[in-house]
Amino acid sequence: MLREFREFIAKGNVLDLAVAVIIGAAFGAIVTSLVNDIIMPLIGVILGGVDFTTLAIQVGEATITYGNFIQAIINFLLIAFVIFMIVRTANNMKKKEEETPASPSGPTTEELLMEIRDLLKAKS
């Protein structure tokens, strides 16, 4: 059983998935910081310093902090937009690479074989 488990862990798919999760978490932290530390303060300045997290209403004993919900929606939309722009830029760069014509690498196999055939015919 331990041998089977070791083989399972050593498979490329499991290692690729682990790397993807770790990189995804790190990338998520970067995007979250971009939104919270750079974009949201700029939006706050544009909106005159409105802080949605302070919006709340009191219903009996309960406090409904609907401002946090609004802030979460704004954060989600901003994070989704930032990720969209990054993916779009990466796709455009990949597309440009694919459109770049490859330099000719020399004669094809058929051309070489025809040349050899012609040389053999000329020799005989």
N, C-alpha and C positions, 0 to 999 in steps of 0.2 A: 504494500500500500504506500509506503514512504517513497519507493522508487517511482511509482506512478504519479504521485504528487509532485516529485522533483521534475519529472518529465513534463507535467502539465505547466508548472511554473516556468520552466525553461523555454516553452514554446514562444515563438515570436509574438503571437497575438496578445498574450498576457503582458509581456514586457512593453509592447507598443501601447497597449491600453494604459498601463501604469504611467508611462512617460506622458501620454496625452493628458491624463488627469492632473498630473503635477504641473505640467506646462499650462494647462487650462486654468488651474487655480492661481498660478502666478500672474497670468495674463488678466484674469478677472480682477485681481487686486490692482493692477496697473490701470485698467479701464475705470474701475470704481474710484480710484484716486483722481484720475483725470476729471471725471464728472463732479465728484464732491469738492475737490480742492481748487479746480480751475474754472470749469464751466458754470457750476451753480453760483459761486460768488459773483461772476460776471452777470448772470441772469438776475441775481439779487440787486446789483447796482442798477441794471436797466429798469427793473420793476420798482425802484425806489426803496430798496431794503426790506421788501416783504419777505417774512419768514413763515412759510406755510406750516411749519411744525408747531407753531404756537396757537393755531386755530383749533378751537374746541368749543363744545357746548355741554352744558350741565343738564342732565336729565335725572332728576331725583338725586340718588346717591352716586350715580354713574357719570363719569366724564367721558364723553365721546370725542376723541382726538382725531377728527376727520382731516386735520391738517397733515398729520403723519401719513395718512392714506394718499392725499394729494401729492405729497413729497415723494412717496414711493413710486407713484405713477410717473411723475416727472423724471425721477432717476432712471426708471426702467426705459422710458422712451429715449432719454439721452444716451444711456448705455447701448441700447439697441442701435441707435443712429451711429454712434462711434464705431461699433463693431461692423455695421454695414459699410461705412466708409473705408475701414481697413480692409475688409474682404473685397470690396469693389476695386480698391487700388491694387491689391495683390492679383486679382483676376485680370485687370488691365495690363499689369506688368507681364503676367504669364502669357496673355494673348499677344503682346508685342514680341515676346521671345519666340512664340510659335510662328508668327508672321515673317520673322527675319529669315530670308532664304539661306539655306545651308550652302556653304561653299562646295564646289564640285570636288569630289575626293579622287577623281581619276576615272579611268575607263572602267566600264562594267565588266562582269565576268564574260558575258556574251561577246563583247567587243574584243577582249583579250583572246578568247578562243577563236574568233574569226581571223584575227591577226596571225595567230599561230598557224591556223589552217592555210592562210594565204602564203605565209613564209614557207611552209612545207610544200605547197604546190609549186611555188617558184623554184625551190631547191631541186625538185625532182623533174 
